[in-house]
Structure formats: C-alpha cells, structure tokens
Amino acid sequence: MRRILPLAAVLAIALTTAACGNDDTETGAAAAAPASSSATATPSPSPSESMAGSDIVDTAVAAGDFTTLAAALEAAGLVETLKGEGPFTVFAPTDAAFAKLPAGTVETLLKDPKGDLTQILTYHVVPGKVLAADVVKLDGQKVTTVQGGDLTVGVDGDKVWLTDAAGNTVNVTATDIEASNGVIHVIDGVLMPQ
C-alpha cells in the first residue's frame, strides 16, 4: 500500500497528552464525508517519496496536495502540536477532498478555528503509529480518534475505507507515508465527527 498523510488533532493539550502515550502501534482509523465507493490502495512509495526525516506537517506541505489542510491546521493552532514528538497517525484529506464539501464550508470553519474546525481536524488523528499492515487487520472495528469520536474501519482485499460517526464513508487512497513523528494515510473525503 502507498504511504499517505492524514491529519487532524484535538486541542494542543489533548494531542500532547496523546503523544505521551504508548509508542507501540495502537488501533485507529478515520471515517470521512460522503463518498460511498472503495478505492484501491496503491503500492508503497519509493524511497524518494518517503520523507521519514520530516515531521507530519512538513511532509504534508512538501507533498503539495494538502494546502487546505495545512491552512486549516495553521488557523486552528495545531501545527506545533503535529510537529511534536508524537507518534501520530493522520488520515489526511487532499485539497480535492476539501473541495467536495458544500460551497463556503471551509471558509465558515476558518472563521471559528477553535470550534468545529479543531473538532474536525482532531477527528482525523489517531494516537500512535498505525501502519497499513495494522489497519487491514481492523475490518469492522472501531478506532478512537484524538477528538474522542470513533471511526469504523472497512477492509476488502487491498481496499480500505473509513466510516465516520454520521455514517459517511471515505476511501484510503495512499498509505504509510512515514514522517519522523508518525505516519500519514491519504483519504479522499473529509471525516465529520457528527
């Protein structure tokens, strides 16, 4: 499976607390906004695609397809948290995933970054480093996010998807993008905690 970058983090204190937890792989997955079909995960990236020496935020920024996510993290004050020790597993929505949201949604969220925006972003983060090999063993199981809500993991062969609290499903399109403080998995939708 290909390495991906997910991202979300609860309040800085909550993430810092989660980061102090077990460095062993913890179960976790994220669900996303309306998208009903499964997508096939791609093969692992070449060493040039892996940025294991950079933290999660720098890895996402360097990828170039997470500008909306990076702006949202900045607005919510979560950049320093996700640059912290970790480890974190981030289910990162691409710019195209954010574009699927109803018109004006991102702009409205950015106006109140400590409210719903922070809740949504932290719903995309799971404490610990959860690699694709671990996720594929979680079919039908719920995982708890840093936000406190659960996501349900779905697996069918090499297809993995996440279902959020509202019943919306997003596909994992790339996996195991390693960073110095965790791992990113790319998703094709935005997960909603409610």
C-alpha positions as CSV (number, residue, x, y, z in Angstrom):
1,M,0.0,0.0,0.0
2,R,1.2,3.5,-0.6
3,R,2.1,5.8,2.2
4,I,-0.4,8.6,3.0
5,L,-0.8,11.7,5.1
6,P,-3.8,12.1,7.3
7,L,-4.2,15.0,9.5
8,A,-6.3,16.1,12.5
9,A,-5.5,16.9,16.0
10,V,-7.6,17.8,19.1
11,L,-6.7,20.6,21.3
12,A,-2.9,21.1,21.7
13,I,-3.1,19.8,25.2
14,A,-5.1,16.7,24.2
15,L,-2.7,15.9,21.4
16,T,0.3,16.5,23.6
17,T,-1.3,14.1,26.2
18,A,-2.0,11.5,23.5
19,A,1.6,11.9,22.2
20,C,2.9,10.9,25.6
21,G,1.2,7.6,25.2
22,N,2.5,4.3,24.0
23,D,4.8,4.4,21.1
24,D,3.6,0.9,20.0
25,T,1.1,0.7,17.3
26,E,-2.4,1.5,18.5
27,T,-5.5,0.7,16.6
28,G,-7.1,3.7,14.9
29,A,-8.8,4.7,11.7
30,A,-10.8,7.6,10.5
31,A,-14.0,7.9,8.6
32,A,-14.9,10.7,6.2
33,A,-17.5,12.7,4.5
34,P,-19.9,11.3,1.9
35,A,-18.1,9.1,-0.5
36,S,-19.6,5.6,-0.9
37,S,-17.2,3.6,-3.0
38,S,-14.0,2.0,-2.0
39,A,-10.7,2.9,-3.6
40,T,-7.7,0.6,-4.1
41,A,-4.6,1.5,-2.1
42,T,-1.5,1.9,-4.1
43,P,1.9,0.3,-3.7
44,S,4.4,1.6,-1.2
45,P,6.3,4.7,-2.4
46,S,9.9,4.7,-3.5
47,P,12.4,6.0,-1.0
48,S,12.4,9.4,-2.8
49,E,8.6,9.6,-2.0
50,S,9.1,8.8,1.7
51,M,10.1,11.8,3.9
52,A,10.7,9.9,7.1
53,G,13.2,12.6,8.2
54,S,10.5,15.3,8.2
55,D,7.6,15.7,10.7
56,I,4.0,15.2,9.7
57,V,3.3,18.8,8.9
58,D,6.5,19.3,6.8
59,T,5.8,16.0,5.0
60,A,2.3,17.1,4.1
61,V,3.4,20.6,2.9
62,A,6.1,19.1,0.8
63,A,3.6,16.7,-0.9
64,G,1.8,19.8,-2.3
65,D,-1.7,18.3,-2.3
66,F,-2.6,19.3,1.3
67,T,-2.6,23.1,1.1
68,T,-6.2,23.4,2.5
69,L,-5.3,21.0,5.4
70,A,-2.1,22.9,6.1
71,A,-4.0,26.2,6.2
72,A,-6.7,24.7,8.5
73,L,-4.1,23.4,10.9
74,E,-2.4,26.8,11.0
75,A,-5.7,28.5,11.7
76,A,-6.6,26.1,14.4
77,G,-3.2,26.4,16.1
78,L,-2.4,22.7,15.6
79,V,0.8,23.0,13.6
80,E,3.2,22.9,16.5
81,T,1.2,20.0,18.1
82,L,1.6,17.9,14.9
83,K,5.3,18.9,14.7
84,G,5.6,17.5,18.3
85,E,7.1,14.2,19.3
86,G,4.1,12.0,18.6
87,P,3.7,9.5,17.3
88,F,0.6,10.4,15.4
89,T,-1.4,8.7,12.6
90,V,-3.0,11.2,10.4
91,F,-5.8,10.5,7.9
92,A,-5.1,13.4,5.6
93,P,-7.8,14.7,3.2
94,T,-6.4,16.1,0.0
95,D,-7.3,19.5,-1.5
96,A,-9.7,17.7,-3.8
97,A,-11.4,16.1,-0.7
98,F,-11.9,19.5,0.8
99,A,-13.3,20.7,-2.5
100,K,-16.1,18.1,-2.2
101,L,-17.6,19.9,0.8
102,P,-20.5,22.2,0.2
103,A,-19.6,25.7,-1.0
104,G,-18.5,28.0,1.8
105,T,-17.9,25.2,4.4
106,V,-14.1,25.7,4.6
107,E,-14.4,29.5,4.8
108,T,-17.0,29.2,7.6
109,L,-14.9,26.8,9.6
110,L,-11.8,29.0,9.3
111,K,-13.8,31.9,10.9
112,D,-14.1,29.9,14.1
113,P,-10.9,27.8,14.2
114,K,-11.1,26.8,17.9
115,G,-14.7,25.5,17.4
116,D,-15.8,23.0,14.8
117,L,-12.6,23.3,12.8
118,T,-10.5,21.9,15.6
119,Q,-13.0,19.1,16.3
120,I,-12.9,18.1,12.6
121,L,-9.2,18.2,12.3
122,T,-8.6,16.2,15.5
123,Y,-11.1,13.6,14.3
124,H,-8.5,12.8,11.5
125,V,-5.8,11.9,14.0
126,V,-5.2,8.7,15.9
127,P,-2.6,8.5,18.7
128,G,0.3,6.2,18.0
129,K,1.8,5.0,14.7
130,V,-0.7,2.8,12.8
131,L,0.7,1.3,9.6
132,A,-1.4,-0.1,6.7
133,A,-0.4,-3.7,7.8
134,D,-2.1,-3.0,11.1
135,V,-5.2,-1.2,9.6
136,V,-6.0,-4.1,7.3
137,K,-6.5,-6.3,10.4
138,L,-9.2,-4.0,11.7
139,D,-12.1,-4.8,9.4
140,G,-15.3,-3.9,11.1
141,Q,-13.6,-2.5,14.2
142,K,-14.0,1.0,15.7
143,V,-10.9,3.1,16.5
144,T,-10.9,6.2,18.7
145,T,-9.5,9.5,17.4
146,V,-7.7,12.2,19.3
147,Q,-11.0,14.2,19.1
148,G,-12.6,11.4,21.1
149,G,-15.0,10.1,18.5
150,D,-14.9,6.7,16.8
151,L,-14.3,5.7,13.2
152,T,-15.2,2.3,11.7
153,V,-12.6,0.6,9.5
154,G,-13.7,-1.4,6.4
155,V,-11.4,-3.7,4.5
156,D,-12.0,-5.7,1.4
157,G,-8.7,-7.1,-0.1
158,D,-6.5,-4.2,-0.7
159,K,-9.3,-1.6,-0.4
160,V,-9.7,0.2,2.9
161,W,-12.3,2.8,3.9
162,L,-13.3,4.7,7.0
163,T,-16.9,5.4,8.1
164,D,-17.4,8.4,10.4
165,A,-20.0,9.0,13.2
166,A,-22.6,10.3,10.7
167,G,-22.3,7.1,8.5
168,N,-20.3,8.8,5.7
169,T,-17.5,6.8,4.1
170,V,-14.2,7.9,2.7
171,N,-11.6,5.8,0.9
172,V,-7.9,5.4,1.9
173,T,-6.1,6.2,-1.4
174,A,-2.4,6.0,-0.2
175,T,-0.8,4.6,2.9
176,D,2.3,4.6,5.1
177,I,3.8,7.9,4.2
178,E,6.2,7.9,7.1
179,A,7.3,11.0,9.0
180,S,9.7,11.4,11.8
181,N,6.8,11.6,14.3
182,G,4.3,9.3,12.8
183,V,2.6,8.2,9.6
184,I,0.1,9.7,7.1
185,H,-2.6,7.9,5.2
186,V,-4.3,9.8,2.4
187,I,-8.1,9.9,2.2
188,D,-10.5,11.1,-0.5
189,G,-13.0,12.9,1.8
190,V,-13.3,14.9,5.0
191,L,-14.4,13.0,8.1
192,M,-17.1,14.5,10.3
193,P,-17.3,13.8,14.0
194,Q,-21.1,14.3,13.9
